[in-house]
Amino acid sequence: MAPLLLGSALNPLNSTAIATGLVTIGHAFGTGAAGTAWLVSALYVASAVGQPAMGRLADTLGPRRVFLAGLALVCAAGLLGTLAPAFGWLIAARALLGLGTSAAYPSAMAMLRAEAARTGREAPRPVLGRLSLASLGSAAVGPALGGLLTATTGWRGIFAFNVPLALAGIVLALRWLPADPVRQVGDRAQRERFADPLGLVLFSVALVATALFLTDLSHPRWALLPPVAVVAAALVRWESRRPRPFLDLRSLRGNRALARTYLRHGLAYLTIYCVLYGFTQWLEDAHGYSALHVGLIMLPMSAAAALFSLLGARTKGLRAPLVTAAALLTAGGAALLFTTGTTPLTVLLIVAVLFGIPQGLTSTGNQAAVYAQAPADGVGAAAGLQRTSQYLGAMIAAGLIGLCYGPAATDRGLRELATAGVALGLLLLVLTATDRALRARTRGPSRP
């Protein structure tokens, strides 16, 4: 598990470590917040495309090969960012980081499924829970690590730390990860499983255009919607006719339980990211806390998320932890409705914990659902699409935050964001409580 946990931590770690270095990078290259925002968006968009693509490659070529290739890309991206002579090179390095770090999680899920098939024993829920803990824990320490590196080595250290971590991951993977099964040279079906470059291009274009539209909902780029609709329609039509598509929409329509899991995961993280980024901005702008104090206030949220990801991994069912998570997200949104700039610190800490608990339960619960509901030979691609739904939630959350706050976070903007959170939480609660597929125990992949 050591190389799998290390690899799975790199994507969330890079997602959050950049946060405390954006201002310094902007000053170094003479660009403002609008420019440095592309360093965040580049990784999210590349990850949203890369997760299902790497998952499909892991199912086709073998998870160990794809895992190692992803770490090699991370190493190259770290060097590119460290030595970048211009700002455009940094954006390229972040996009390459998104692609490289996208290989680890779906490869890990595919590898665990392959080991279960080889040994005849399903992967225990605590093993899956460690992957969630690696993701949540690394995301929590990211801002502190980014701040430490920026203060001691300069902003280039935020890119450079990827090089030794990727090299360590490669060494551990070569030593401990099981070899991929030998594939026959004449296995034409295996070679053609990823022969859908047009599907990948259409999916990427639709996702990038959607991200551009969501970046500024207060001034919507309405001209982007018709092209998005056209590309999305072309994607659905093309993928529905392909014998081995990049996005297996026919299989997804037949496996409604898995489709509902993607929807549930995206809605949950839409709510979580609204709080994760919206609440922290409000603490600085409206409550007057420094960036250091905000980080300390959010520590109980991270600790609760880590603790309950482990506790959730030890449950045998899916429905109870996911219903609990939806109920707590709704309660947390309701609590924010009554939060103002004079709210005591103790109450703020309780609110943070209210959102930390469902973050841990949602991560492990939906991860176990994907493992159980995906077809045995497509777990990698299914896990990648799960992360894509999460990143879509992050993109929509960013748009909602900008729409509610405007130039600065205020009490009124927080109440608007909290109202949206309550509505999303209630919708998530209804979808989760009425999903009959969640009543089954997770002993293996369900049939469509």
Steps between C-alpha positions, in 0.01 A plus 500: 500500500792742557555597132123512437444734795794722401379525141139566600610785728675696224189635324326653805835615637574696183141627490532679834875569538486767230247707699756664731743574215268669248569855619878448493484345153284788377754754624788306343341503155305826522156343473192548715244270659322438170825372350607283792151346512600310186759312707208358700268443204769333286547220752127449560411484130794271419406277793134486401601379153797295615329292770264305269764487223763356733241266646416366155871455427546318832220259409650449153878508538531401865485714818869465592619629162264798511588572864872515415438711188297745706780540755745562215274782376485644854881502515521678162233752604684574824821572309315714244337713770823535697694623198215694332631822339154650435149483642365297210742221584351487851150450359636219282672345801176509701306337215768229473481452877125452468546229237782323684339497842174377343653158439541395863145474637331311212807277468482421871131409475563282192793331671296420811226349283759293311650374826151411626443294186839330535465411868125441507456751785343844474710798609403586860325833553785625727739457205274720286473739794876553499477639146240751619713587801802560277295738287336687788817519709719629219239761403495618861879544531537649150455868591741471794759322285463760223545784747807337656663435163425851375649655814816286501580410140287742298195418288697259280509261794124444451589326173835352601368283784323282242832373361625308808149377585445370146841331494429338837165380369666346192754314714232367737269405211775305323580321825154422640219533248396176326590471133224546245377185330676416176278590204512312174634694202201395292246608759333747265207569732734620775692726263179655370338567836647850510492565127269801531708818469205700364293415807783621724532826300125569508486434874799730561357786290161477673665500844732794429216709356284418802780603736541832315127568536499419872799718587293821503128442551449863596589589140395185313660425164173398338672457163670188638174312565406423136844351421489299825157363406615410149819330620311314776241376251774389262677323788185309600424404139855389426553306824163323465608356164857402583559130576759592765448865593702725728179564701290186506162678511306188408644311794435798727135513393474131582675543836275761659639435847845616387353803321322600822827461690668749265211745544506459877877546518492813283219660704673422828828653393326799345369573850832418669706720266257791548583487869868409464573806285203728581518467878877560508472816287223630727711438811770729357286771337206529740638363827846653464708188570846467348584222258685316779201524737264378227722199444487421872121538508466255212723239667206343695319459167798316353544288813132406503514410130804274555352334809162427347653376176659225712181437699289497184737247345422257782124497439356207306221688326482807277164659572541600866829695468390675179159599645680630810738701280212660307316586824812663649565702184145633523545579872830674431341718233219590741757596766673735254170684449534636855874570486616863495820697541447499880447126539724358778801291403361191675193501275718540191702194601180297547378605155832391351467156662141472370641513148806286574305192609295467177813560294657186645182291478427610144850423377515144634131420440489597134842347435372168636183537291703547179716198586187289553286629214756529217560205263799291603699591186420871517571605858783733396288698254210505747723638777631765261147615418425520871783750540378686190159547666684636804697752292182612323358570844809708578460703180132572566582591861756755382238659278242512781747658739583773251131558433410528871802699618589734215812704578515396868348247739223649715241373751230534236704304247561227757126472567433465129767231477355328809151505347635325194677254729179414685314445172780278365517309828127429499515384139795275583317363804195404292711340225701301752212386723294378202783314323421131545836394359670635814324248723720216376825423675816558300620146428566534129403675181128527451334397176347780288 
